[in-house]
Amino acid sequence: MSQHEIDLHGGQHAVLLIHGLTGSPFELKPLARRLHKDGFTVKAPCLAGHGSSISELRTTTWHDWYTTVHTTFLQLKRDYRSVSVSGLCMGALLALFLSYKESAAVSSISVLSTTLFYDGWSLPWYRFLLPISYYPPIKYFYSYEERTPYGIKDERMRRHIEIAIKEKKDSLAYSHFPSKNLHELFKLIRTVKKVLYKIPTPTLILHALDDDIASTKNADYIERNIGASTVRKVLIEDTYHMLTLDRQKDLVAQEIIDFFKTHAL
């Protein structure tokens, strides 16, 4: 097991947690602990290319990130009675794609701060120019730099993240989004949009009302287009994008716990 992974043995209902692009399982620790305390087995792998260096991340594609998720899911499905999946940001996209591929094998999913559209209030005005950076030779050199508030409204936690990024603690998060990986992310977004209507899995949508990265348009889009007959959408106040670390992390955890218990196979 990678030193960055979360692996907590509990009951026969397992939960697979998926972190975001340039992030790590660290951003899921509070949620993992709450789930485990409530009796779930919890596993959060470190996605391919993460937890090491930006140069290593640049060598990976969204298919590599999905392979990490799929491999972990199959292991959990083999060893436990039922498996639910929860993803944050890009992790939400991977959770949706996994549900499309595995359909009935997934008990339920929760998608947190899903990023189908990067339209939050903290993004720079020139974000519409980002597609230009996807093409050679620019895509091999350009990186989009993380910036305050880092998706976090809670000032104490934000300072912790800022220090970690400045000290280059790569186990927590990278300071830049390489253009090549942004290109891969947008390919994943296009893929998920095409298959949303085919996803039958009971789905919990959690999104911040004041999300600084992706507006509530993202949550509304999933609610309208997903194929699941059971969908619950909760818009949360007093928090930004990083729902699992911010001021309402306990409310977020409880929503997920209740939903997963209700829909355990």
C-alpha positions, 0 to 999 in steps of 0.5 A: 500500500502507498504511504499516501493511501487510506485503508481502514477496515470496518464492516461489510459495506465498503466505501471507495473514496476518490480525490481530485486532480493534483490532490491526494487522499489527505483531502478525504481524511476527515470523511474517511474517519467519519465513515469508519467510525460509523462502521464502514470499511474505507479505502482511498487510493492515491491516483496514478501520478499523484503523491510523487512529483509534477513531472510524474503526474505529467506522464499520466492520462485520465485512463491511468487515474481511472485504472487506479479507481477501477482496480481498487473497486474490484478489490473491494467488491471481491472482499466485501458485500457491497461497495459505495463510491464517493469522489471529490472534484475530479474524483466525482467524475471518476466516480460517475464513470465507474458507475457507468462501467460497473452499473449495478455492482455499485451500491450508491455514489456521492459526488462532491463539488463535481467539475463539469464546468470550471465557472467559479468566482475565484478563477481568473478572467483569462480562463477562457484562453486555457484551451489554447494551452492544450496544444503543442508546444505550449501544453508541454510547458504551461501550468495553471497555478493554484491560488487562494482561497484554495477551495477553502473558506475556513481560514485556519485550514486554508493557512495549513494548505498554503504552508503545505504548498509553499513547502512543497509537501507533495503528499498533500497537493501540487502547486500547479495543474500541468496543462497536459493534465488539464487537457486530460481532465477535459477529455474525462469531462466530455466522456462523462457528459456523454454517458451520464444518462446511462448511469443507474446508480442511486446518486447523492449530489453535494455542492457548495452554494458559494463554490469558488471553482465550480458553480451550482450549475454543475450540480444542476446539470447532473441532477437533470441528466443522470439516468438514476431514478434515485437522486438527492441534491444538497446545496450547502452554505458556509463552505467553498469547493473542498467540502471534505475539509471545510466548515461543513465537513461534518454535515457533508459526512453525515449526508453521505453516511445516511445515503450510503446506509439507505442504499446498501445492497 
